């Protein structure tokens, strides 16, 4: 069974969830902050790999989610999807990130 959606509806797949995820990110500033947070999380990952120091890795979710949640609380004015759909939300973050950096979604 899928994760519960709006008004008790259940999402049966990530494909069904993703339009809801995008709707929850309609504010352009919120989307921009998400992209910056995801990019910084990748910088932290690269730093951990370059220095061969795994102590950098715990900073990845702090940076990524910190930026994303700030975008939701201060600009989007909604509750982050992570709280209801943690795995699909993480997948949505990266899909939205790659759509944005590839030019398929407005930054």
Biopython code that builds the backbone (N, CA, C, O; Angstrom):
import numpy as np
from Bio.PDB.StructureBuilder import StructureBuilder

atoms = [
    (1, "UNK", "N", (0.830, -1.187, 0.000)),
    (1, "UNK", "CA", (0.000, 0.000, 0.000)),
    (1, "UNK", "C", (0.873, 1.249, 0.000)),
    (1, "UNK", "O", (1.917, 1.271, 0.651)),
    (2, "UNK", "N", (0.465, 2.272, -0.712)),
    (2, "UNK", "CA", (1.254, 3.487, -0.823)),
    (2, "UNK", "C", (1.091, 4.403, 0.371)),
    (2, "UNK", "O", (0.328, 4.123, 1.295)),
    (3, "UNK", "N", (1.818, 5.493, 0.333)),
    (3, "UNK", "CA", (1.758, 6.485, 1.405)),
    (3, "UNK", "C", (0.469, 7.292, 1.302)),
    (3, "UNK", "O", (-0.032, 7.513, 0.199)),
    (4, "UNK", "N", (-0.088, 7.745, 2.461)),
    (4, "UNK", "CA", (-1.318, 8.532, 2.404)),
    (4, "UNK", "C", (-1.078, 9.894, 1.759)),
    (4, "UNK", "O", (-0.071, 10.552, 2.019)),
    (5, "UNK", "N", (-2.006, 10.293, 0.931)),
    (5, "UNK", "CA", (-1.905, 11.570, 0.239)),
    (5, "UNK", "C", (-2.883, 12.572, 0.799)),
    (5, "UNK", "O", (-3.424, 12.362, 1.885)),
    (6, "UNK", "N", (-3.127, 13.669, 0.080)),
    (6, "UNK", "CA", (-4.081, 14.675, 0.538)),
    (6, "UNK", "C", (-5.473, 14.078, 0.691)),
    (6, "UNK", "O", (-5.888, 13.228, -0.098)),
    (7, "UNK", "N", (-6.168, 14.520, 1.687)),
    (7, "UNK", "CA", (-7.558, 14.092, 1.962)),
    (7, "UNK", "C", (-7.658, 12.579, 2.082)),
    (7, "UNK", "O", (-8.651, 11.980, 1.668)),
    (8, "UNK", "N", (-6.613, 11.955, 2.658)),
    (8, "UNK", "CA", (-6.664, 10.521, 2.908)),
    (8, "UNK", "C", (-6.342, 9.652, 1.701)),
    (8, "UNK", "O", (-6.223, 8.434, 1.834)),
    (9, "UNK", "N", (-6.199, 10.260, 0.518)),
    (9, "UNK", "CA", (-5.844, 9.493, -0.672)),
    (9, "UNK", "C", (-4.464, 8.882, -0.484)),
    (9, "UNK", "O", (-3.597, 9.484, 0.149)),
    (10, "UNK", "N", (-4.257, 7.693, -1.029)),
    (10, "UNK", "CA", (-2.966, 7.044, -0.923)),
    (10, "UNK", "C", (-2.248, 7.088, -2.261)),
    (10, "UNK", "O", (-2.835, 6.801, -3.304)),
    (11, "UNK", "N", (-0.979, 7.449, -2.220)),
    (11, "UNK", "CA", (-0.154, 7.416, -3.416)),
    (11, "UNK", "C", (0.348, 5.992, -3.596)),
    (11, "UNK", "O", (0.949, 5.418, -2.688)),
    (12, "UNK", "N", (0.103, 5.436, -4.751)),
    (12, "UNK", "CA", (0.491, 4.053, -5.004)),
    (12, "UNK", "C", (1.872, 3.939, -5.639)),
    (12, "UNK", "O", (2.417, 2.841, -5.758)),
    (13, "UNK", "N", (2.436, 5.075, -6.046)),
    (13, "UNK", "CA", (3.749, 5.044, -6.684)),
    (13, "UNK", "C", (4.401, 6.409, -6.553)),
    (13, "UNK", "O", (3.747, 7.405, -6.243)),
    (14, "UNK", "N", (5.705, 6.432, -6.797)),
    (14, "UNK", "CA", (6.411, 7.706, -6.803)),
    (14, "UNK", "C", (5.897, 8.578, -7.941)),
    (14, "UNK", "O", (5.789, 9.796, -7.796)),
    (15, "UNK", "N", (5.579, 7.954, -9.073)),
    (15, "UNK", "CA", (5.040, 8.709, -10.220)),
    (15, "UNK", "C", (3.750, 9.429, -9.839)),
    (15, "UNK", "O", (3.507, 10.540, -10.309)),
    (16, "UNK", "N", (2.934, 8.825, -9.010)),
    (16, "UNK", "CA", (1.696, 9.461, -8.556)),
    (16, "UNK", "C", (1.988, 10.541, -7.508)),
    (16, "UNK", "O", (1.272, 11.539, -7.423)),
    (17, "UNK", "N", (3.032, 10.337, -6.719)),
    (17, "UNK", "CA", (3.391, 11.274, -5.660)),
    (17, "UNK", "C", (4.054, 12.544, -6.202)),
    (17, "UNK", "O", (3.827, 13.631, -5.672)),
    (18, "UNK", "N", (4.866, 12.415, -7.246)),
    (18, "UNK", "CA", (5.698, 13.527, -7.701)),
    (18, "UNK", "C", (4.913, 14.790, -8.076)),
    (18, "UNK", "O", (5.364, 15.882, -7.729)),
    (19, "UNK", "N", (3.775, 14.708, -8.757)),
    (19, "UNK", "CA", (3.012, 15.953, -9.007)),
    (19, "UNK", "C", (2.597, 16.650, -7.706)),
    (19, "UNK", "O", (2.603, 17.879, -7.633)),
    (20, "UNK", "N", (2.239, 15.876, -6.688)),
    (20, "UNK", "CA", (1.920, 16.452, -5.378)),
    (20, "UNK", "C", (3.154, 17.140, -4.800)),
    (20, "UNK", "O", (3.068, 18.246, -4.268)),
    (21, "UNK", "N", (4.297, 16.475, -4.910)),
    (21, "UNK", "CA", (5.554, 17.026, -4.413)),
    (21, "UNK", "C", (5.859, 18.373, -5.094)),
    (21, "UNK", "O", (6.200, 19.350, -4.427)),
    (22, "UNK", "N", (5.733, 18.409, -6.409)),
    (22, "UNK", "CA", (6.006, 19.640, -7.153)),
    (22, "UNK", "C", (5.022, 20.740, -6.750)),
    (22, "UNK", "O", (5.410, 21.901, -6.622)),
    (23, "UNK", "N", (3.760, 20.381, -6.550)),
    (23, "UNK", "CA", (2.769, 21.365, -6.112)),
    (23, "UNK", "C", (3.158, 21.967, -4.757)),
    (23, "UNK", "O", (2.928, 23.150, -4.508)),
    (24, "UNK", "N", (3.744, 21.151, -3.893)),
    (24, "UNK", "CA", (4.180, 21.623, -2.575)),
    (24, "UNK", "C", (5.413, 22.527, -2.671)),
    (24, "UNK", "O", (5.867, 23.069, -1.663)),
    (25, "UNK", "N", (5.949, 22.688, -3.877)),
    (25, "UNK", "CA", (7.123, 23.531, -4.120)),
    (25, "UNK", "C", (6.807, 24.574, -5.192)),
    (25, "UNK", "O", (7.624, 24.823, -6.078)),
    (26, "UNK", "N", (5.630, 25.180, -5.111)),
    (26, "UNK", "CA", (5.244, 26.152, -6.132)),
    (26, "UNK", "C", (5.952, 27.493, -5.981)),
    (26, "UNK", "O", (6.068, 28.246, -6.948)),
    (27, "UNK", "N", (6.421, 27.791, -4.783)),
    (27, "UNK", "CA", (7.121, 29.056, -4.562)),
    (27, "UNK", "C", (8.531, 28.962, -5.142)),
    (27, "UNK", "O", (9.306, 28.079, -4.774)),
    (28, "UNK", "N", (8.849, 29.873, -6.044)),
    (28, "UNK", "CA", (10.137, 29.833, -6.749)),
    (28, "UNK", "C", (11.323, 29.957, -5.791)),
    (28, "UNK", "O", (12.335, 29.283, -5.979)),
    (29, "UNK", "N", (11.213, 30.802, -4.776)),
    (29, "UNK", "CA", (12.301, 30.956, -3.810)),
    (29, "UNK", "C", (12.522, 29.661, -3.043)),
    (29, "UNK", "O", (13.663, 29.271, -2.797)),
    (30, "UNK", "N", (11.451, 28.999, -2.668)),
    (30, "UNK", "CA", (11.570, 27.717, -1.977)),
    (30, "UNK", "C", (12.315, 26.714, -2.857)),
    (30, "UNK", "O", (13.215, 26.019, -2.384)),
    (31, "UNK", "N", (11.941, 26.638, -4.138)),
    (31, "UNK", "CA", (12.624, 25.710, -5.059)),
    (31, "UNK", "C", (14.104, 26.069, -5.181)),
    (31, "UNK", "O", (14.960, 25.185, -5.185)),
    (32, "UNK", "N", (14.397, 27.334, -5.277)),
    (32, "UNK", "CA", (15.797, 27.768, -5.392)),
    (32, "UNK", "C", (16.597, 27.363, -4.154)),
    (32, "UNK", "O", (17.725, 26.881, -4.262)),
    (33, "UNK", "N", (16.007, 27.563, -2.995)),
    (33, "UNK", "CA", (16.692, 27.200, -1.752)),
    (33, "UNK", "C", (16.918, 25.682, -1.693)),
    (33, "UNK", "O", (17.958, 25.228, -1.218)),
    (34, "UNK", "N", (15.948, 24.905, -2.175)),
    (34, "UNK", "CA", (16.125, 23.447, -2.242)),
    (34, "UNK", "C", (17.321, 23.082, -3.116)),
    (34, "UNK", "O", (18.148, 22.250, -2.741)),
    (35, "UNK", "N", (17.401, 23.711, -4.281)),
    (35, "UNK", "CA", (18.483, 23.403, -5.222)),
    (35, "UNK", "C", (19.833, 23.766, -4.612)),
    (35, "UNK", "O", (20.793, 23.006, -4.741)),
    (36, "UNK", "N", (19.916, 24.909, -3.956)),
    (36, "UNK", "CA", (21.164, 25.318, -3.311)),
    (36, "UNK", "C", (21.536, 24.319, -2.210)),
    (36, "UNK", "O", (22.692, 23.909, -2.112)),
    (37, "UNK", "N", (20.570, 23.928, -1.388)),
    (37, "UNK", "CA", (20.842, 22.962, -0.322)),
    (37, "UNK", "C", (21.312, 21.621, -0.869)),
    (37, "UNK", "O", (22.233, 21.013, -0.324)),
    (38, "UNK", "N", (20.682, 21.160, -1.943)),
    (38, "UNK", "CA", (21.101, 19.893, -2.561)),
    (38, "UNK", "C", (22.505, 20.012, -3.136)),
    (38, "UNK", "O", (23.316, 19.097, -2.989)),
    (39, "UNK", "N", (22.797, 21.131, -3.789)),
    (39, "UNK", "CA", (24.136, 21.344, -4.347)),
    (39, "UNK", "C", (25.184, 21.369, -3.235)),
    (39, "UNK", "O", (26.264, 20.797, -3.383)),
    (40, "UNK", "N", (24.866, 22.028, -2.134)),
    (40, "UNK", "CA", (25.814, 22.072, -1.008)),
    (40, "UNK", "C", (25.999, 20.684, -0.381)),
    (40, "UNK", "O", (27.094, 20.347, 0.070)),
    (41, "UNK", "N", (24.938, 19.890, -0.356)),
    (41, "UNK", "CA", (25.066, 18.514, 0.142)),
    (41, "UNK", "C", (26.036, 17.724, -0.737)),
    (41, "UNK", "O", (26.816, 16.917, -0.232)),
    (42, "UNK", "N", (25.989, 17.958, -2.054)),
    (42, "UNK", "CA", (26.937, 17.302, -2.957)),
    (42, "UNK", "C", (28.359, 17.805, -2.725)),
    (42, "UNK", "O", (29.312, 17.033, -2.833)),
    (43, "UNK", "N", (28.512, 19.082, -2.410)),
    (43, "UNK", "CA", (29.833, 19.633, -2.086)),
    (43, "UNK", "C", (30.380, 18.967, -0.827)),
    (43, "UNK", "O", (31.563, 18.634, -0.756)),
    (44, "UNK", "N", (29.521, 18.777, 0.154)),
    (44, "UNK", "CA", (29.941, 18.097, 1.385)),
    (44, "UNK", "C", (30.367, 16.656, 1.069)),
    (44, "UNK", "O", (31.374, 16.177, 1.590)),
    (45, "UNK", "N", (29.602, 15.974, 0.222)),
    (45, "UNK", "CA", (29.959, 14.607, -0.180)),
    (45, "UNK", "C", (31.314, 14.601, -0.895)),
    (45, "UNK", "O", (32.152, 13.741, -0.625)),
    (46, "UNK", "N", (31.527, 15.538, -1.788)),
    (46, "UNK", "CA", (32.800, 15.623, -2.501)),
    (46, "UNK", "C", (33.952, 15.919, -1.536)),
    (46, "UNK", "O", (35.051, 15.387, -1.692)),
    (47, "UNK", "N", (33.694, 16.759, -0.554)),
    (47, "UNK", "CA", (34.712, 17.072, 0.452)),
    (47, "UNK", "C", (35.062, 15.826, 1.258)),
    (47, "UNK", "O", (36.235, 15.565, 1.524)),
    (48, "UNK", "N", (34.054, 15.065, 1.643)),
    (48, "UNK", "CA", (34.296, 13.817, 2.384)),
    (48, "UNK", "C", (35.132, 12.856, 1.545)),
    (48, "UNK", "O", (36.047, 12.211, 2.058)),
    (49, "UNK", "N", (34.816, 12.761, 0.259)),
    (49, "UNK", "CA", (35.567, 11.859, -0.622)),
    (49, "UNK", "C", (36.997, 12.371, -0.841)),
    (49, "UNK", "O", (37.951, 11.595, -0.799)),
    (50, "UNK", "N", (37.137, 13.677, -1.074)),
    (50, "UNK", "CA", (38.458, 14.253, -1.357)),
    (50, "UNK", "C", (39.387, 14.168, -0.152)),
    (50, "UNK", "O", (40.586, 13.931, -0.297)),
    (51, "UNK", "N", (38.828, 14.360, 1.029)),
    (51, "UNK", "CA", (39.650, 14.326, 2.251)),
    (51, "UNK", "C", (39.694, 12.929, 2.873)),
    (51, "UNK", "O", (40.436, 12.673, 3.821)),
    (52, "UNK", "N", (38.877, 12.033, 2.311)),
    (52, "UNK", "CA", (38.748, 10.669, 2.872)),
    (52, "UNK", "C", (38.400, 10.718, 4.358)),
    (52, "UNK", "O", (38.889, 9.935, 5.173)),
    (53, "UNK", "N", (37.539, 11.671, 4.663)),
    (53, "UNK", "CA", (37.117, 11.880, 6.045)),
    (53, "UNK", "C", (35.605, 11.707, 6.136)),
    (53, "UNK", "O", (34.858, 12.606, 5.750)),
    (54, "UNK", "N", (35.141, 10.560, 6.643)),
    (54, "UNK", "CA", (33.696, 10.308, 6.716)),
    (54, "UNK", "C", (32.956, 11.200, 7.708)),
    (54, "UNK", "O", (31.725, 11.218, 7.717)),
    (55, "UNK", "N", (33.679, 11.932, 8.536)),
    (55, "UNK", "CA", (33.022, 12.809, 9.503)),
    (55, "UNK", "C", (32.285, 13.953, 8.823)),
    (55, "UNK", "O", (31.476, 14.624, 9.464)),
    (56, "UNK", "N", (32.544, 14.193, 7.542)),
    (56, "UNK", "CA", (31.795, 15.196, 6.786)),
    (56, "UNK", "C", (30.378, 14.708, 6.467)),
    (56, "UNK", "O", (29.464, 15.520, 6.329)),
    (57, "UNK", "N", (30.189, 13.395, 6.351)),
    (57, "UNK", "CA", (28.918, 12.844, 5.870)),
    (57, "UNK", "C", (27.698, 13.237, 6.705)),
    (57, "UNK", "O", (26.643, 13.495, 6.124)),
    (58, "UNK", "N", (27.786, 13.295, 8.029)),
    (58, "UNK", "CA", (26.589, 13.732, 8.784)),
    (58, "UNK", "C", (26.134, 15.156, 8.452)),
    (58, "UNK", "O", (24.993, 15.523, 8.732)),
    (59, "UNK", "N", (27.015, 15.953, 7.861)),
    (59, "UNK", "CA", (26.635, 17.318, 7.486)),
    (59, "UNK", "C", (25.719, 17.340, 6.264)),
    (59, "UNK", "O", (25.007, 18.319, 6.043)),
    (60, "UNK", "N", (25.731, 16.266, 5.468)),
    (60, "UNK", "CA", (24.901, 16.254, 4.254)),
    (60, "UNK", "C", (23.415, 16.481, 4.544)),
    (60, "UNK", "O", (22.825, 17.400, 3.976)),
    (61, "UNK", "N", (22.788, 15.671, 5.413)),
    (61, "UNK", "CA", (21.364, 15.922, 5.661)),
    (61, "UNK", "C", (21.110, 17.233, 6.399)),
    (61, "UNK", "O", (20.064, 17.855, 6.215)),
    (62, "UNK", "N", (22.054, 17.652, 7.227)),
    (62, "UNK", "CA", (21.882, 18.919, 7.947)),
    (62, "UNK", "C", (21.821, 20.073, 6.948)),
    (62, "UNK", "O", (20.951, 20.940, 7.041)),
    (63, "UNK", "N", (22.741, 20.076, 6.003)),
    (63, "UNK", "CA", (22.774, 21.136, 4.986)),
    (63, "UNK", "C", (21.566, 21.011, 4.060)),
    (63, "UNK", "O", (20.839, 21.982, 3.847)),
    (64, "UNK", "N", (21.357, 19.818, 3.513)),
    (64, "UNK", "CA", (20.264, 19.625, 2.555)),
    (64, "UNK", "C", (18.902, 19.923, 3.147)),
    (64, "UNK", "O", (18.140, 20.722, 2.602)),
    (65, "UNK", "N", (18.594, 19.276, 4.273)),
    (65, "UNK", "CA", (17.279, 19.495, 4.889)),
    (65, "UNK", "C", (17.177, 20.875, 5.520)),
    (65, "UNK", "O", (16.098, 21.467, 5.530)),
    (66, "UNK", "N", (18.267, 21.392, 6.041)),
    (66, "UNK", "CA", (18.233, 22.740, 6.632)),
    (66, "UNK", "C", (17.778, 23.784, 5.632)),
    (66, "UNK", "O", (16.910, 24.604, 5.931)),
    (67, "UNK", "N", (18.364, 23.755, 4.445)),
    (67, "UNK", "CA", (17.965, 24.697, 3.407)),
    (67, "UNK", "C", (16.533, 24.442, 2.957)),
    (67, "UNK", "O", (15.739, 25.374, 2.830)),
    (68, "UNK", "N", (16.205, 23.170, 2.717)),
    (68, "UNK", "CA", (14.863, 22.832, 2.223)),
    (68, "UNK", "C", (13.785, 23.253, 3.221)),
    (68, "UNK", "O", (12.781, 23.859, 2.847)),
    (69, "UNK", "N", (14.003, 22.928, 4.474)),
    (69, "UNK", "CA", (12.985, 23.250, 5.479)),
    (69, "UNK", "C", (12.858, 24.756, 5.670)),
    (69, "UNK", "O", (11.756, 25.256, 5.895)),
    (70, "UNK", "N", (13.961, 25.483, 5.585)),
    (70, "UNK", "CA", (13.875, 26.946, 5.663)),
    (70, "UNK", "C", (13.020, 27.476, 4.512)),
    (70, "UNK", "O", (12.218, 28.390, 4.706)),
    (71, "UNK", "N", (13.186, 26.911, 3.326)),
    (71, "UNK", "CA", (12.366, 27.319, 2.185)),
    (71, "UNK", "C", (10.891, 27.092, 2.430)),
    (71, "UNK", "O", (10.060, 27.923, 2.065)),
    (72, "UNK", "N", (10.559, 25.966, 3.048)),
    (72, "UNK", "CA", (9.150, 25.678, 3.325)),
    (72, "UNK", "C", (8.593, 26.580, 4.421)),
    (72, "UNK", "O", (7.511, 27.146, 4.267)),
    (73, "UNK", "N", (9.311, 26.717, 5.507)),
    (73, "UNK", "CA", (8.793, 27.470, 6.644)),
    (73, "UNK", "C", (8.700, 28.968, 6.361)),
    (73, "UNK", "O", (7.748, 29.618, 6.794)),
    (74, "UNK", "N", (9.679, 29.523, 5.638)),
    (74, "UNK", "CA", (9.725, 30.983, 5.450)),
    (74, "UNK", "C", (9.139, 31.472, 4.131)),
    (74, "UNK", "O", (8.695, 32.617, 4.053)),
    (75, "UNK", "N", (9.124, 30.636, 3.092)),
    (75, "UNK", "CA", (8.662, 31.100, 1.787)),
    (75, "UNK", "C", (7.427, 30.348, 1.300)),
    (75, "UNK", "O", (6.447, 30.966, 0.887)),
    (76, "UNK", "N", (7.469, 29.041, 1.347)),
    (76, "UNK", "CA", (6.336, 28.247, 0.866)),
    (76, "UNK", "C", (5.197, 28.265, 1.882)),
    (76, "UNK", "O", (4.028, 28.135, 1.521)),
    (77, "UNK", "N", (5.550, 28.427, 3.148)),
    (77, "UNK", "CA", (4.571, 28.466, 4.261)),
    (77, "UNK", "C", (3.744, 27.172, 4.336)),
    (77, "UNK", "O", (2.532, 27.206, 4.547)),
    (78, "UNK", "N", (4.421, 26.045, 4.160)),
    (78, "UNK", "CA", (3.753, 24.758, 4.314)),
    (78, "UNK", "C", (4.673, 23.792, 5.040)),
    (78, "UNK", "O", (5.832, 24.103, 5.315)),
    (79, "UNK", "N", (4.151, 22.640, 5.340)),
    (79, "UNK", "CA", (4.910, 21.616, 6.066)),
    (79, "UNK", "C", (5.684, 20.779, 5.051)),
    (79, "UNK", "O", (5.092, 20.289, 4.089)),
    (80, "UNK", "N", (7.001, 20.601, 5.243)),
    (80, "UNK", "CA", (7.773, 19.821, 4.284)),
    (80, "UNK", "C", (7.217, 18.404, 4.099)),
    (80, "UNK", "O", (6.800, 17.758, 5.060)),
    (81, "UNK", "N", (7.220, 17.943, 2.870)),
    (81, "UNK", "CA", (6.726, 16.601, 2.545)),
    (81, "UNK", "C", (7.539, 15.515, 3.245)),
    (81, "UNK", "O", (7.058, 14.395, 3.417)),
    (82, "UNK", "N", (8.754, 15.836, 3.646)),
    (82, "UNK", "CA", (9.628, 14.878, 4.338)),
    (82, "UNK", "C", (8.958, 14.293, 5.569)),
    (82, "UNK", "O", (9.180, 13.128, 5.901)),
    (83, "UNK", "N", (8.149, 15.079, 6.245)),
    (83, "UNK", "CA", (7.528, 14.618, 7.479)),
    (83, "UNK", "C", (6.482, 13.536, 7.232)),
    (83, "UNK", "O", (6.245, 12.693, 8.098)),
    (84, "UNK", "N", (5.856, 13.554, 6.057)),
    (84, "UNK", "CA", (4.825, 12.561, 5.741)),
    (84, "UNK", "C", (5.323, 11.460, 4.821)),
    (84, "UNK", "O", (4.883, 10.314, 4.919)),
    (85, "UNK", "N", (6.241, 11.807, 3.930)),
    (85, "UNK", "CA", (6.710, 10.878, 2.895)),
    (85, "UNK", "C", (8.234, 10.930, 2.813)),
    (85, "UNK", "O", (8.762, 11.443, 1.827)),
    (86, "UNK", "N", (8.956, 10.425, 3.801)),
    (86, "UNK", "CA", (10.410, 10.635, 3.833)),
    (86, "UNK", "C", (11.163, 10.109, 2.605)),
    (86, "UNK", "O", (11.981, 10.834, 2.039)),
    (87, "UNK", "N", (10.911, 8.886, 2.186)),
    (87, "UNK", "CA", (11.667, 8.334, 1.060)),
    (87, "UNK", "C", (11.269, 9.001, -0.254)),
    (87, "UNK", "O", (12.134, 9.414, -1.026)),
    (88, "UNK", "N", (9.972, 9.106, -0.509)),
    (88, "UNK", "CA", (9.521, 9.725, -1.753)),
    (88, "UNK", "C", (9.905, 11.197, -1.803)),
    (88, "UNK", "O", (10.170, 11.730, -2.881)),
    (89, "UNK", "N", (9.938, 11.846, -0.675)),
    (89, "UNK", "CA", (10.348, 13.251, -0.634)),
    (89, "UNK", "C", (11.832, 13.388, -0.994)),
    (89, "UNK", "O", (12.212, 14.280, -1.751)),
    (90, "UNK", "N", (12.654, 12.509, -0.451)),
    (90, "UNK", "CA", (14.077, 12.534, -0.792)),
    (90, "UNK", "C", (14.265, 12.281, -2.287)),
    (90, "UNK", "O", (15.061, 12.956, -2.939)),
    (91, "UNK", "N", (13.540, 11.320, -2.819)),
    (91, "UNK", "CA", (13.599, 11.044, -4.256)),
    (91, "UNK", "C", (13.130, 12.265, -5.055)),
    (91, "UNK", "O", (13.715, 12.606, -6.084)),
    (92, "UNK", "N", (12.067, 12.918, -4.569)),
    (92, "UNK", "CA", (11.550, 14.110, -5.228)),
    (92, "UNK", "C", (12.548, 15.254, -5.206)),
    (92, "UNK", "O", (12.685, 15.985, -6.187)),
    (93, "UNK", "N", (13.255, 15.413, -4.074)),
    (93, "UNK", "CA", (14.281, 16.461, -3.977)),
    (93, "UNK", "C", (15.316, 16.297, -5.079)),
    (93, "UNK", "O", (15.661, 17.255, -5.770)),
    (94, "UNK", "N", (15.806, 15.070, -5.236)),
    (94, "UNK", "CA", (16.862, 14.851, -6.227)),
    (94, "UNK", "C", (16.334, 14.938, -7.650)),
    (94, "UNK", "O", (17.027, 15.434, -8.538)),
    (95, "UNK", "N", (15.123, 14.464, -7.875)),
    (95, "UNK", "CA", (14.555, 14.602, -9.221)),
    (95, "UNK", "C", (14.385, 16.078, -9.571)),
    (95, "UNK", "O", (14.756, 16.505, -10.664)),
    (96, "UNK", "N", (13.822, 16.861, -8.639)),
    (96, "UNK", "CA", (13.640, 18.286, -8.876)),
    (96, "UNK", "C", (14.999, 18.970, -9.081)),
    (96, "UNK", "O", (15.127, 19.850, -9.931)),
    (97, "UNK", "N", (16.008, 18.566, -8.303)),
    (97, "UNK", "CA", (17.351, 19.126, -8.443)),
    (97, "UNK", "C", (17.891, 18.876, -9.852)),
    (97, "UNK", "O", (18.351, 19.803, -10.518)),
    (98, "UNK", "N", (17.831, 17.615, -10.304)),
    (98, "UNK", "CA", (18.381, 17.286, -11.622)),
    (98, "UNK", "C", (17.558, 17.896, -12.756)),
    (98, "UNK", "O", (18.117, 18.266, -13.788)),
    (99, "UNK", "N", (16.242, 18.005, -12.581)),
    (99, "UNK", "CA", (15.423, 18.701, -13.576)),
    (99, "UNK", "C", (15.826, 20.170, -13.667)),
    (99, "UNK", "O", (15.862, 20.746, -14.755)),
    (100, "UNK", "N", (16.124, 20.761, -12.535)),
    (100, "UNK", "CA", (16.490, 22.184, -12.492)),
    (100, "UNK", "C", (17.866, 22.419, -13.120)),
    (100, "UNK", "O", (18.019, 23.283, -13.984)),
    (101, "UNK", "N", (18.865, 21.647, -12.683)),
    (101, "UNK", "CA", (20.211, 21.894, -13.202)),
    (101, "UNK", "C", (20.342, 21.509, -14.664)),
    (101, "UNK", "O", (21.238, 21.995, -15.356)),
    (102, "UNK", "N", (19.449, 20.634, -15.149)),
    (102, "UNK", "CA", (19.482, 20.263, -16.570)),
    (102, "UNK", "C", (18.657, 21.222, -17.422)),
    (102, "UNK", "O", (18.633, 21.093, -18.645)),
    (103, "UNK", "N", (17.981, 22.184, -16.791)),
    (103, "UNK", "CA", (17.205, 23.184, -17.521)),
    (103, "UNK", "C", (15.791, 22.763, -17.839)),
    (103, "UNK", "O", (15.089, 23.490, -18.543)),
    (104, "UNK", "N", (15.336, 21.612, -17.349)),
    (104, "UNK", "CA", (13.960, 21.164, -17.613)),
    (104, "UNK", "C", (12.948, 21.789, -16.659)),
    (104, "UNK", "O", (11.745, 21.738, -16.915)),
    (105, "UNK", "N", (13.417, 22.372, -15.571)),
    (105, "UNK", "CA", (12.531, 23.050, -14.621)),
    (105, "UNK", "C", (13.133, 24.423, -14.336)),
    (105, "UNK", "O", (14.350, 24.558, -14.205)),
    (106, "UNK", "N", (12.278, 25.438, -14.240)),
    (106, "UNK", "CA", (12.753, 26.814, -13.989)),
    (106, "UNK", "C", (13.471, 26.922, -12.656)),
    (106, "UNK", "O", (13.055, 26.333, -11.659)),
    (107, "UNK", "N", (14.540, 27.672, -12.656)),
    (107, "UNK", "CA", (15.257, 27.991, -11.417)),
    (107, "UNK", "C", (14.793, 29.353, -10.991)),
    (107, "UNK", "O", (15.244, 29.867, -9.967)),
]
sb = StructureBuilder()
sb.init_structure("model")
sb.init_model(0)
sb.init_chain("A")
sb.init_seg("    ")
for serial, (resi, resn, name, xyz) in enumerate(atoms, 1):
    if name == "N":
        sb.init_residue(resn, " ", resi, " ")
    sb.init_atom(name, np.array(xyz, "f"), 0.0, 1.0, " ", f" {name:<3s}", serial, name[0])
structure = sb.get_structure()
